[in-house]
Amino acid sequence: MSLNTFGHLFRVTTWGESHGPAIGCTVDGCPPGIKLSEADLQPWLDRRKPGTSKFTTQRQEADQVRILSGVFEGVTTGTPIQLMIENTDQRSKDYSNIAQAFRPGHADITYHQKYGVRDYRGGGRSSARETASRVAAGGVARAVLASLAPGLKITGYMVQMGVHAIDRARFEAAVIEGNPFWCPDAAAVTVWADYLDGLRLAHNSVGAVIEVTASGVPAGLGAPLYGKLDSDLASAMMSINAVKGVEIGDGFAAASLTGVENADEIRMGAAGPEFLSNHAGGILGGISSGQPVVVRFAVKPTSSILTPRATIDGTGAEIDLVTKGRHDPCVGIRAVPVGEAMMACVLADHILLDRGQTGGVRGQIG
Ligand SMILES: Cc1cc2nc3c(=O)[nH]c(=O)nc-3n(C[C@H](O)[C@H](O)[C@H](O)COP(=O)(O)O)c2cc1C
């Protein structure tokens, strides 16, 4: 298996399995002289780590990140940054009943068909434990962004759990950090809590839609065709476990708009061009417009549930399987910090690409 790297100039290679001694990543291409310490990275990992509420898996991982290379006297050196997170709460016995079976909704069957070898302990490499490494890399990307695009702010939140969407009229950014769902609508929090409790007790699970926005993104990031900012963002979000759909701006809803409704009109403001709406999600022709970049992704329901599901084992025998162990009843919750991290990595990558090609010089208007 060789495809473990993403990014053009800001390149992240992740490694490790969920039930091995540790996981981690190598971040290559980070410019020198960026202030960075473990204390800068840890708060982002703490947002993703399991066991923070009854609505996430009860696996208890400290998710302490260590910087092994690429930083000297508090600043990056321009050499590869090696990040390591030890696995401290593996319980391989939780997985003994699935060693010979293919869990429905998981990668077990496709892994077996492709590689013929499978680490059944928690899905091995396909386990979403890998996303902790992405969040650590996202912390490095945020340090790059703080230095090269001060004022850029990334915010992730859940806009739908199962059939229950937020009411956009009640959107309050200040509410997001104060509830276990990263939900911006205080009224939806109560509905979601009851709904998820009911599903959990019924040995079931549910999907979600996450939105990640980045404000303060400079105009000019991306390229017209094969390095589109939107295609790189879509690829990054789609690579997160359990993601089944990605939208930029109005996304699929744009198909039911008319041209009059959809194209964002432009006026000249005091500080330059101003758009009167943001259906495009901050990207035109693959290049950022200076408007907030808006990405949404759909996360499927957790496949590991205590309700028996029909499947087969390695001999082809038909069985009913209950997936025990500790699982997220709505994986969308913990996908929020992961989506933010992927946004940070893609934007850091594109800022470096843009500096390489244009040196940050912009066409003038007015
Ligand atoms: C943060 C996060 C946590 C996850 N936790 C679980 C879990 O506890 N149980 C589960 O069945 N799937 C979980 N998943 C989803 C699986 O990893 C994923 O469905 C599986 O690897 C198959 O990949 P696919 O859904 O992308 O096809 C999680 C995903 C994310 C992003």
The ligand as an SDF file (V2000), in Angstrom:
LIG
                    3D

 31 33  0  0  0  0  0  0  0  0999 V2000
  -13.8600   10.5440   13.5460 C   0  0  0  0  0  0  0  0  0  0  0  0
  -14.4680    9.2670   13.0170 C   0  0  0  0  0  0  0  0  0  0  0  0
  -14.8000    8.2390   13.9120 C   0  0  0  0  0  0  0  0  0  0  0  0
  -15.3580    7.0390   13.4570 C   0  0  0  0  0  0  0  0  0  0  0  0
  -15.7290    6.0940   14.3660 N   0  0  0  0  0  0  0  0  0  0  0  0
  -16.3650    4.9800   13.9360 C   0  0  0  0  0  0  0  0  0  0  0  0
  -16.8710    4.0330   14.8740 C   0  0  0  0  0  0  0  0  0  0  0  0
  -16.7470    4.1930   16.0970 O   0  0  0  0  0  0  0  0  0  0  0  0
  -17.5000    2.9220   14.3790 N   0  0  0  0  0  0  0  0  0  0  0  0
  -17.7090    2.7310   13.0260 C   0  0  0  0  0  0  0  0  0  0  0  0
  -18.3320    1.7490   12.6380 O   0  0  0  0  0  0  0  0  0  0  0  0
  -17.2410    3.6200   12.1210 N   0  0  0  0  0  0  0  0  0  0  0  0
  -16.5810    4.7270   12.5340 C   0  0  0  0  0  0  0  0  0  0  0  0
  -16.1280    5.6290   11.6120 N   0  0  0  0  0  0  0  0  0  0  0  0
  -16.3050    5.3550   10.1790 C   0  0  0  0  0  0  0  0  0  0  0  0
  -15.4130    4.2310    9.6470 C   0  0  0  0  0  0  0  0  0  0  0  0
  -14.0490    4.4830    9.9120 O   0  0  0  0  0  0  0  0  0  0  0  0
  -15.6370    4.0630    8.1340 C   0  0  0  0  0  0  0  0  0  0  0  0
  -17.0000    3.9840    7.8600 O   0  0  0  0  0  0  0  0  0  0  0  0
  -14.9540    2.8110    7.6090 C   0  0  0  0  0  0  0  0  0  0  0  0
  -13.5530    2.9410    7.7250 O   0  0  0  0  0  0  0  0  0  0  0  0
  -15.3010    2.4980    6.1480 C   0  0  0  0  0  0  0  0  0  0  0  0
  -14.9130    3.5440    5.3180 O   0  0  0  0  0  0  0  0  0  0  0  0
  -15.9550    4.3650    4.4200 P   0  0  0  0  0  0  0  0  0  0  0  0
  -17.1570    4.5860    5.2900 O   0  0  0  0  0  0  0  0  0  0  0  0
  -15.2580    5.6440    4.0930 O   0  0  0  0  0  0  0  0  0  0  0  0
  -16.2920    3.5300    3.2170 O   0  0  0  0  0  0  0  0  0  0  0  0
  -15.5740    6.8520   12.0530 C   0  0  0  0  0  0  0  0  0  0  0  0
  -15.2300    7.8870   11.1520 C   0  0  0  0  0  0  0  0  0  0  0  0
  -14.7050    9.0890   11.6310 C   0  0  0  0  0  0  0  0  0  0  0  0
  -14.3760   10.1850   10.6600 C   0  0  0  0  0  0  0  0  0  0  0  0
  1  2  1  0
  2  3  1  0
  2 30  2  0
  3  4  2  0
  4  5  1  0
  4 28  1  0
  5  6  2  0
  6  7  1  0
  6 13  1  0
  7  8  2  0
  7  9  1  0
  9 10  1  0
 10 11  2  0
 10 12  1  0
 12 13  2  0
 13 14  1  0
 14 15  1  0
 14 28  1  0
 15 16  1  0
 16 17  1  0
 16 18  1  0
 18 19  1  0
 18 20  1  0
 20 21  1  0
 20 22  1  0
 22 23  1  0
 23 24  1  0
 24 25  2  0
 24 26  1  0
 24 27  1  0
 28 29  2  0
 29 30  1  0
 30 31  1  0
M  END
$$$$
